[in-house]
Amino acid sequence: MKKTPVFLHLLVTNMLRLRAICPSSWRVFQFRPISCEPLIIQMNKCTDEEQIFDFIERNKAILSEKQVGCAFDMLWKLQKQKTGLLKNVEYVRDHPQFLTLHNLATNKFKLMNDDTLVNVLYVTQQFDIKLLSEFSSCLADQHLYFSPLMGKIADIVHRNLETTQDLSSLSVLMVNISSLISRQFQQQLVNKTELLFDTIDSSEVNVAKRIAEFLRNVRYHYQPLLERCNNVFLSNVDHLDLDSISKILSVYKFLQFNSFEFIIMAKKKLTEMIPLCNHPASFVKLFVALGPIAGPEEKKQLKSTMLLMSEDLTGEQALAVLGAMGDMESRNSCLIERVTSVLHKHLDSYKPLELLKITQALTFLHFQRKEFFVKLRELLLSYLKNSFIPTEVSVLVRAISLLPSPHLDEVGISRIEAVLPQCDLNNLSSFATSVLRWIRHDHMYLDNITAKQLKLLQKLDHYGRQRLQHSNGLDLLWKELKSLKGNMFPESLLEEMIATLQHFMDDINYMNVVEIASFISSTDYLSTLLLDRIASVAVQQIEKIHPFTIPAIIRPFSMLNYDPPQRDEFLGTCVQHLNSYLGILDPFILVFLGFSLATLEYFPEDLLKAIFNIKFLARLDSQLESIGGMDGAQQQIYKMLAEVLGGINCVKASVLTPYYHTVDFECILDKRKKPLPYGSHNIALGQLPEMPWESNMEIVGSRLPPGAERIALEFLDAKALCRNIPHMKGKSAMKKRHLEILGYRVIQISQFEWNSMALSTKDARMDYLRERIFGEVKSCL
């Protein structure tokens, strides 16, 4: 027999409630023998389980909570004394008196201290881990994720992980203790889950959901486990309800895990639910899940139905709808007005993080109702005046910095300064971004930067450097860095952060090399020392690195256009380790891997065969989308080029080449350096042709007159170069090579040069373009 969850809910709920109300009253009127020692001595003399159970049956009416705990101890001690073949766990678990012992524990739990209670749970879970998982769920239901009891449960799981075989119960425990575990324990749980995964039935969707949820909780994009969970979801998609699909898509979005097959199936299933969801609660959940992946017709249907339901939305539902509209990039003014009117009514009830989400979404959707932002600003400032928690203060300051008027008063500045000594790198980075946004606004609209702003930036820089310099290990440092995007790290601290990582680079190993590589990819900072260490770890410890993580390891070398000293060995080892899995990789991942290797001019035969395979290309074709267009700066350059070249028909914008590279601008010069007109094939300003390949084929594929040359002008933004040195990144370097193969003369102009003081006037820019196009070509990089 197994104990039911009812015992556990009574155990936790009543224990916590009664201990809070009357902690000293439990023992006032309790009845117990004059001395309990004789009974404990009798138990200690028992030599087998049957004697313990006989003792329990004879004395169950008078056993105290201490004696009940002792009985559990004795049962486990007897088990530990036996060899593996002689252990009789099932016999003990199913014995009638073991159930009696459970019932006694139920009756005595109010008298047990935490140590006795946890000890009872520890012993009981040796016979059935399900009990411990159910107990942890009771704590989780009351949001006691950081309670001492949850900590002791985490310790029990850690001590017994090696012998645990029940993945269903373990997955429950993993989710519930995820807030308390160390990086090493996290990896042990992941390894154990991989070992036990094949022991569960392929229909165990709930187990797979909990594993994915655990990975989300610990912010660990572990591709191998996510792939296995995804396979379970795909094989059981007919049994997934709205709630399950919604949670899975949320986890995938958070972990940036792409599964085109699941999205297609989820989209189909969710679309079928549209006419079935006629209640705001269920329809909002459907809107949030389906909206970002829906096609144009489905989006239209969702928005029209949401308009009809909008007046019945709760504050929480309105916030969810607004977030989904941001994900959908939907600027439906009627729906935005309806949703914000609901938000306005409930604005006082939102917490700081929710107010930040509202501000971010409305900023993205270009919402401009003044009275709403006035009330939002007042609310944020009132929260800020009374907040002393660094994370909460950083959230509030970040929200204020996004408002149309991001100015902070003296109280706001003093609140930031007060929490700086307690801030981690996440908070400091958030503050720096917010203050810089504030400074840019004041400089642009008020033509004013105050000394207080600059002083605050200096303090942020000081505490950031102090935090980095006092780091005493890579694990602790990484705990703060892993949730940061490298490209959002303050420029003033970036070099110090890289230096700190270099200081700990001997600690980079197979367990953290993927995460470190991904972080470096996002920094745009070329550190040859760190990249050389990553390459060395990959070569030396390749057997311990999962093949699915190889693309992430190669990516920083590709992005930053860097070849390590052992380039061929490094790339060869990585590709060889992945070869057996090429056929099952997601098409996007395989293509990006090929792209990364191509930027490094490395073309393995097996990878090329896998990509240029008819079945693979058919899968890929269904996933590809084309995106194009010109921004304001490009239009300005377009007009200047037309003037330099003698007419708008002498320049083409957004030209698509046979390598599917889009050239910013193209022109053709004859042998006398005179521009040749394009005629009717020119693209209208700011538009792409409906069929770009066809419309450009005549020009790109045709023969030029003798002596003529085709010129590609590429304007490189900051993302095309490393942040610390003017070194072109891999994507731009490869594009230049490909265009030259196609016969282009490539002129690359960096934004730093274009926006420099030397080119601050239109005439200077026009002269510069003439020199680059008609005169001697000079490299700007």
PENOR-V125364 format. One record per pair of residues at least 12 apart in sequence whose ideal C-beta (glycine too) atoms are under 7 Angstrom apart, sorted by sequence separation. I is the first residue (numbers start at 0). J is the second residue. D is the distance in whole Angstrom. If there is no record, write none. Layout:
[[I J D] [I J D]]
This chain:
[[42 54 6] [273 285 7] [289 301 7] [383 395 5] [652 664 6] [719 731 4] [735 747 6] [41 54 6] [272 285 6] [382 395 5] [593 606 6] [637 650 7] [651 664 7] [120 134 6] [135 149 7] [210 224 6] [211 225 7] [438 452 5] [592 606 7] [650 664 6] [651 665 5] [680 694 6] [55 70 6] [104 119 6] [173 188 5] [232 247 6] [286 301 5] [305 320 6] [342 357 6] [396 411 7] [415 430 6] [437 452 7] [537 552 5] [637 652 5] [156 172 5] [269 285 6] [379 395 5] [650 666 5] [715 731 6] [74 91 6] [135 152 5] [211 228 5] [248 265 6] [321 338 5] [358 375 7] [516 533 5] [593 610 5] [649 666 6] [680 697 6] [192 210 6] [210 228 5] [320 338 5] [434 452 7] [515 533 7] [680 698 6] [51 70 6] [269 288 6] [270 289 7] [286 305 6] [379 398 5] [396 415 6] [533 552 7] [38 58 6] [156 176 6] [269 289 4] [379 399 5] [553 573 6] [589 609 7] [590 610 7] [131 152 6] [207 228 4] [244 265 5] [317 338 5] [321 342 7] [354 375 7] [434 455 6] [512 533 6] [552 573 6] [589 610 6] [677 698 7] [51 73 6] [282 304 7] [392 414 6] [434 456 6] [644 666 6] [51 74 6] [153 176 4] [266 289 7] [376 399 7] [392 415 7] [476 499 6] [629 652 6] [131 155 6] [152 176 6] [207 231 4] [244 268 7] [317 341 4] [318 342 7] [354 378 7] [504 528 7] [512 536 5] [549 573 5] [581 605 6] [629 653 6] [640 664 6] [207 232 6] [244 269 6] [309 334 7] [317 342 5] [354 379 6] [434 459 7] [467 492 7] [501 526 7] [504 529 6] [507 532 5] [512 537 7] [530 555 6] [581 606 6] [649 674 4] [746 771 5] [48 74 6] [149 175 7] [153 179 5] [166 192 7] [266 292 5] [282 308 6] [376 402 6] [384 410 5] [392 418 5] [463 489 7] [507 533 7] [530 556 6] [570 596 7] [627 653 6] [651 677 6] [39 66 6] [42 69 6] [149 176 6] [153 180 6] [157 184 6] [160 187 6] [204 231 6] [233 260 6] [265 292 7] [266 293 7] [270 297 5] [273 300 6] [302 329 7] [306 333 6] [314 341 7] [339 366 6] [375 402 7] [476 503 7] [497 524 6] [501 528 5] [509 536 6] [538 565 6] [549 576 6] [578 605 5] [582 609 7] [637 664 7] [649 676 5] [711 738 5] [752 779 5] [35 63 5] [38 66 5] [42 70 6] [45 73 6] [163 191 7] [203 231 7] [204 232 7] [233 261 6] [236 264 5] [306 334 6] [309 337 4] [343 371 6] [346 374 6] [376 404 7] [383 411 6] [386 414 7] [431 459 5] [464 492 7] [467 495 5] [501 529 6] [504 532 5] [508 536 6] [549 577 5] [581 609 4] [648 676 4] [649 677 7] [32 61 6] [48 77 6] [71 100 7] [150 179 6] [166 195 4] [225 254 7] [229 258 5] [232 261 6] [239 268 7] [279 308 5] [298 327 6] [302 331 5] [305 334 6] [309 338 6] [312 341 5] [335 364 6] [339 368 7] [346 375 7] [389 418 4] [430 459 6] [463 492 4] [467 496 6] [470 499 6] [493 522 7] [497 526 5] [500 529 6] [507 536 6] [534 563 4] [570 599 7] [574 603 5] [586 615 7] [590 619 7] [645 674 6] [648 677 6] [653 682 6] [720 749 7] [35 65 6] [39 69 5] [47 77 6] [70 100 6] [149 179 6] [166 196 7] [193 223 7] [201 231 6] [262 292 5] [372 402 6] [384 414 7] [407 437 6] [473 503 4] [538 568 6] [546 576 5] [633 663 7] [644 674 4] [646 676 7] [648 678 7] [651 681 6] [652 682 6] [746 776 7] [749 779 6] [35 66 6] [42 73 5] [117 148 7] [124 155 7] [160 191 6] [164 195 7] [193 224 6] [196 227 6] [204 235 5] [225 256 5] [233 264 7] [241 272 6] [298 329 7] [306 337 6] [314 345 3] [335 366 6] [347 378 7] [351 382 5] [372 403 6] [380 411 7] [383 414 6] [387 418 7] [405 436 6] [406 437 7] [460 491 5] [464 495 5] [472 503 7] [493 524 6] [509 540 4] [530 561 6] [534 565 6] [538 569 6] [541 572 5] [546 577 5] [570 601 5] [651 682 6] [748 779 6] [749 780 6] [31 63 5] [166 198 6] [167 199 7] [185 217 5] [189 221 6] [192 224 6] [229 261 6] [236 268 7] [279 311 5] [287 319 5] [291 323 7] [302 334 6] [309 341 7] [339 371 6] [346 378 6] [389 421 5] [397 429 5] [405 437 5] [427 459 6] [460 492 7] [467 499 5] [508 540 6] [512 544 7] [531 563 5] [537 569 6] [574 606 7] [586 618 5] [675 707 7] [711 743 4] [713 745 7] [715 747 6] [747 779 7] [67 100 7] [145 178 6] [166 199 5] [201 234 6] [202 235 6] [279 312 6] [283 316 4] [290 323 5] [389 422 5] [393 426 4] [400 433 4] [473 506 4] [481 514 6] [485 518 5] [530 563 6] [531 564 7] [547 580 7] [586 619 4] [648 681 6] [709 742 6] [710 743 7] [713 746 7] [715 748 7] [717 750 6] [747 780 6] [92 126 4] [113 147 7] [117 151 4] [121 155 5] [144 178 5] [145 179 7] [185 219 7] [204 238 7] [220 254 5] [286 320 6] [314 348 6] [322 356 6] [330 364 6] [396 430 6] [477 511 7] [485 519 7] [488 522 7] [509 543 4] [517 551 5] [520 554 5] [525 559 5] [527 561 7] [538 572 5] [546 580 5] [627 661 7] [647 681 7] [653 687 5] [709 743 5] [710 744 5] [711 745 5] [712 746 5] [713 747 5] [714 748 5] [715 749 5] [716 750 5] [91 126 6] [92 127 6] [113 148 6] [128 163 6] [136 171 6] [174 209 5] [189 224 6] [204 239 7] [208 243 7] [215 250 5] [220 255 6] [291 326 4] [314 349 7] [318 353 6] [325 360 4] [330 365 6] [405 440 5] [427 462 6] [486 521 5] [509 544 5] [513 548 4] [516 551 6] [520 555 4] [534 569 4] [537 572 7] [541 576 5] [587 622 7] [669 704 6] [670 705 7] [715 750 7] [67 103 5] [129 165 7] [132 168 4] [135 171 7] [139 175 5] [167 203 7] [170 206 5] [173 209 7] [177 213 6] [211 247 7] [220 256 6] [283 319 6] [287 323 4] [290 326 7] [291 327 6] [321 357 7] [324 360 7] [390 426 6] [393 429 4] [397 433 5] [400 436 4] [427 463 5] [485 521 4] [486 522 7] [516 552 5] [519 555 5] [525 561 6] [537 573 6] [586 622 6] [655 691 4] [667 703 7] [670 706 3] [708 744 5] [710 746 6] [714 750 7] [67 104 6] [128 165 5] [135 172 5] [138 175 7] [279 316 6] [283 320 6] [286 323 6] [290 327 5] [389 426 5] [393 430 6] [396 433 5] [400 437 5] [484 521 5] [485 522 3] [486 523 6] [562 599 7] [655 692 6] [669 706 7] [670 707 6] [88 126 5] [171 209 6] [174 212 5] [208 246 6] [212 250 6] [215 253 5] [318 356 7] [322 360 6] [325 363 5] [480 518 6] [513 551 5] [516 554 7] [520 558 5] [550 588 6] [557 595 4] [560 598 7] [669 707 5] [129 168 5] [132 171 4] [136 175 6] [167 206 5] [170 209 4] [174 213 5] [177 216 4] [204 243 7] [208 247 7] [211 250 5] [215 254 6] [245 284 5] [318 357 7] [321 360 5] [325 364 6] [355 394 5] [362 401 5] [412 451 6] [419 458 6] [424 463 7] [427 466 7] [513 552 6] [516 555 5] [668 707 6] [714 753 7] [56 96 6] [59 99 6] [67 107 5] [128 168 5] [132 172 5] [135 175 4] [166 206 6] [170 210 5] [173 213 4] [177 217 5] [214 254 6] [241 281 7] [248 288 5] [324 364 6] [351 391 5] [358 398 4] [415 455 7] [422 462 6] [512 552 6] [655 695 5] [667 707 6] [668 708 6] [55 96 5] [62 103 6] [128 169 7] [131 172 7] [135 176 7] [550 591 6] [554 595 6] [557 598 4] [654 695 5] [52 94 6] [174 216 7] [245 287 7] [352 394 6] [355 397 6] [359 401 6] [416 458 6] [420 462 7] [424 466 6] [550 592 4] [553 595 5] [557 599 6] [657 699 6] [667 709 5] [668 710 7] [48 91 6] [64 107 4] [68 111 7] [170 213 7] [241 284 6] [245 288 4] [351 394 5] [355 398 4] [358 401 5] [412 455 6] [419 462 5] [423 466 7] [553 596 7] [556 599 6] [656 699 6] [52 96 4] [55 99 6] [59 103 6] [241 285 6] [244 288 6] [351 395 5] [354 398 6] [358 402 7] [665 709 7] [666 710 5] [55 100 6] [550 595 7] [665 710 7] [64 110 4] [72 118 7] [665 711 6] [64 111 5] [68 115 4] [71 118 7] [75 122 4] [78 125 7] [637 684 6] [71 119 5] [74 122 7] [664 712 4] [662 711 4] [663 712 6] [68 118 6] [72 122 6] [75 125 6] [634 684 6] [663 713 5] [64 115 7] [68 119 6] [71 122 4] [634 685 6] [662 713 7] [663 714 5] [71 123 7] [727 780 6] [425 479 6] [424 479 4] [428 483 6] [432 487 6] [725 780 6] [423 479 5] [424 480 6] [629 685 5] [425 482 6] [628 685 7] [425 483 6] [431 489 4] [424 483 7] [428 487 6] [628 687 7] [428 488 6] [627 687 4] [428 489 6] [710 772 6] [660 734 5] [662 738 7] [660 737 6] [636 714 7] [660 738 7] [658 737 5] [29 110 6] [656 738 7] [658 741 7] [25 109 5] [26 110 7] [657 741 7] [25 110 6] [656 741 6] [17 109 6] [0 93 6] [14 108 6] [6 101 7] [14 109 7] [9 105 7] [13 109 7] [0 98 5] [10 108 5] [2 101 5] [6 105 5] [672 773 5] [643 765 6] [11 134 7] [642 765 7] [639 764 6] [643 768 5] [1 127 6] [7 133 5] [11 137 4] [639 765 6] [643 769 6] [7 134 5] [11 138 6] [1 129 7] [2 130 6] [640 768 7] [4 133 5] [8 137 6] [639 768 6] [643 772 7] [7 137 5] [11 141 7] [599 729 7] [598 729 4] [598 730 6] [598 732 7] [598 733 4] [597 733 6] [559 721 6] [560 726 7] [560 727 6] [560 728 5] [559 728 6] [560 729 4] [558 728 6] [559 729 7] [558 729 6] [557 729 4] [560 732 5] [525 721 4] [524 721 6] [523 721 6] [524 722 5] [525 723 6] [523 722 4] [524 723 5] [525 724 6] [522 722 7] [525 726 6] [493 722 6] [494 723 7] [218 481 6] [218 482 6] [182 474 5] [226 547 7] [223 545 5] [222 545 7] [186 510 6] [223 547 5] [222 547 4] [222 548 6] [259 585 7] [258 585 7] [259 586 7] [257 585 6] [257 587 6] [259 622 5]]
